[in-house]
Amino acid sequence: MTSGIFVPHILKLNMRAFERYFCTTGVTDENLIADYVEALSLDRGLGGADKANALERIMRDRAAEQAAAYAARLQSREVRIEERKAAYAVIRKERLARRTLERPERSASDSPALGPRKI
């Protein structure tokens, strides 16, 4: 169930261990031990031995992040829709003005976009 959880300190420790034993990056045993101690302390902060509560908290945090991201996408979408509506309103006004200049006998009240003509 934890396959989708990204925990950066574990990835960092795994990469350091790989670099220490399979690469020539200069990572020493002391560097690896320091990263291991740091990862342990971070892991304890996340829940350590109490894995059920830690997983529950991590999943709750993830759900909150996803909800915030969804809300931000919705807000962005609403802004884009309003921008499009405003742009279309400008286009409609320009077209109406062009039509009025092309046909002076028609007035703005004749436009179906502005409602029925008042007699």
Protein Blocks (a to p, Z undefined) as FASTA:
>chain_A
ZZmpccfklmmmmmmmmmmmmccnhpafklmmmmmmmmmmmmmmnnpmmmmlmmmmmmmm
mmmmmmmmmmmmmmmmmmmmmmmmmmmmmmmmmmmmmmmmmmmmbcfklpmknopadZZ
